[in-house]
Amino acid sequence: MDLFKKDFIFQDIGKLNGIGNKFSKYLKSKRIEKIKDIVLNLPYSETDRSKISKLNELEIGKINTIKVLVKKLNFPRIRNLPNKIICQDETGQIEIIYFNSREGYLRKIFPLNNWIIISGKINFFRNKYQITNPDYVTNLDNQDYVIRNIPKYKLTKGVTEKKYRSFSEQVIKNMPQINDWLDKNFIESNKLLNWNEAIYKLHTSDEYKNKSSLSFRRLAFDEICANFITLSELRIKIKKRKKVKIFHQNISNKILKILPFKLTDGQQRTLEEINLDLNSNNRMFRIMQGDVGSGKTIVSLLAIANVIESGYQCAFMGPTEILAYQHYNLAKNIFKKLDIKIEFLTGKTDRKKKNEILKNLLKGDIDLIIGTHSLFQKKINFKNLGFVVIDEQHKFGVQQRADLAEKGGTNCDVLLMSATPIPRTMMMSMYGDMDISKIKDKPLSRKKVLTLSKPEKKINEIWNFLKNEIKKKNQIFWVCPLIDKSKFLDYSSAKSKYELINKRFPNLVGLIHGSLEKKEKEKILNDFLNKKISILVSTTVIEVGIDFPNANVIIIENSNKFGLAQLHQLRGRVGRGNKQATCILLFKESLSKNAVKRIKILKSSDDGFLIAEEDLKLRGFGDLVGYQQSGLKSFKFADPVIHEDLFELAEKYVFDINEKINQQKYEFLLKLFDKAGIINTKKI
């Protein structure tokens, strides 16, 4: 049999019986456009119609299934009055009400003096039970179709459960027996199901409820493979392009000799991996992932020195102006004794200076340009761009990364940096198109942040501690979960806390939150950086990025409401210098078991990667909003926590998939998961 059997599942839903223009419009509003969308739209619950209730047992407002005798049909000839059918059993009577229904149709489904099955929501009107427009009416011969638990799908206005069920059953009944893209031996040895069998069970049994069921795992595995194949194709597209590049390492070696510290093992290993990429015939497309304070920036600057020595220009982009300016100052300090021309460019750069920079970039008179996202505007052109570094790149998705790789042409290497530790399964799905370097160790001079926990009712014990810290010229972060007070949540607000702290430490406190204008926010951050204020009260906007070397204390209110990874990121804002730093976790009483676990883990470890893994286990993938906002693919079936083993299996399988799978099966998988628009399957 042909693999697609006339492409059945890829045809428009209009091909199905009963779907005219009206229903087609309704379904397409829910992005159900092709038959495959019905196949992959699994039930989310079920309606229990399995029990037949006597009329004296009915529950008002609930769905009941009844077996009744049709006694009377009443079709009033007055406009707007409903049609009424009187039915009964041995315990009582019920009225079945219809509005705007044809008399002939009702006479057909309600034959007088016949027993029938009715299922619908029970109402009570004028001391009588009623069902208005029942969901199901059928004869006794067909009762098994109604008296059961019926799958419930997410529907749109205009499509009833019964109607959608008819479409779904029509599709499942007519599904072709597709030759599975997975080998039979692979399916059996890894305890997976045949694709057709999995689809059938997910729509006709309760296996859709359990993400660990064999049928659900099969769809999850296919989706993970489709994602990995997409990333693999992007990787091939980027990496296969040849470079003509001469690589030198003299400048970086000079810098290493004069640095006041030695690189950690992780920094050294990562630098070697980057240098190998720079010196290869394939383009670099790598992400350098390092925990807060692990020293990623110095590694990137050493790599930049190698590229500049080879005769190419470099661009370094930071997410905010203040962070980009910190990178600019560090670069000037590192390269101060070398003949390297550095410029700084942001949206605030005045027009005259900007025009001069653009002119010099095009002439090749600038070796390194550092700035914000404005560096990648179309009007900014380079003479010979060879290396692009993007810091805190979590705002970029897969397609944006691919577009970014095109910015410098075929000779441009790309290095992304991230300070957000991400669990391995999530790394695989986010960055499978890239090479990954990790820096796990931290500089020896950096002390572990002392992490303490304290109930919020003992907050008064903190004031003297803060007073002493300010006397020592140390600075403090005070983090609250909300900007303003909430009527519904018993959380601390940044504004009210600012007022309280400012009374105790007048003129020494600043306030920052997400609702502030960008200029105002940057002014307050600069005041804190320049030690004009000692305490910065904020929401989690200070979570990632800026280096405040004099900030040695962070107090986090309602710490039990934050995830582990987020608490770790917040803690990473302090301890950037060589002084002992302190993190105080304030919590309300009556902590949940998971909240207690989170605080214990944070107090015992400063390993961001371990903490990210534990956070994923405790909270589950669906609750990790921060990761999803960071560009992580939103899977329809796969869950990085529940299906961790499938991610490992898929990675291994896709590694040599070109040798195992033929062209036609590849196309089926990619087309099934809507990847055809991203990947050119003819090239695979």
Secondary structure, DSSP 8 states (H G I E B T S, - for coil): --SSTTTGGGSBGGGSTT--HHHHHHHHTTT--BHHHHHT----EEEE--SB--GGG--TTSEEEEEEEEEEEE--SSTT--EEEEEEETTEEEEEEESS--HHHHHHHS-TT-EEEEEEE-EEETTEEEEES-SEEEEGGGGGGTSSEEEE----TT--HHHHHHHHHHHHHH------SS-HHHHHHTT---HHHHHHHHHHSGGGG-TTSHHHHHHHHHHHHHHHHHHHHHHHHHHTSB-------HHHHHHHHHSSS---HHHHHHHHHHHHHHTSSB--EEEEEE-TTS-HHHHHHHHHHHHHHTT-EEEEE-SSHHHHHHHHHHHHHHTTTS---EEEE-TTS-HHHHHHHHHHHHHT--SEEEESGGGGSTT---SSEEEEEESSGGG--HHHHHHHHTTTGGG-EEEEEE-S---HHHHHHHHTTSEEEEE----TTS---EEEEEEGGGGGGGHHHHHHHHHTT-EEEEE-SBSS--SS----BHHHHHHHHHHHSTTSEEEE-TTS-HHHHHHHHHHHHTTS-SEEEE-GGGSSS---TTEEEEEETTGGGS-HHHHHHHHTTS--SSS--EEEEEE-SS--HHHHHHHHHHHH---HHHHHHHHHHHH-GGG-HHHHHTT----SS--TTTTHHHHHHHHHHHHTHHHHS-HHHHHHHHHHTT-TTTS-GGG-
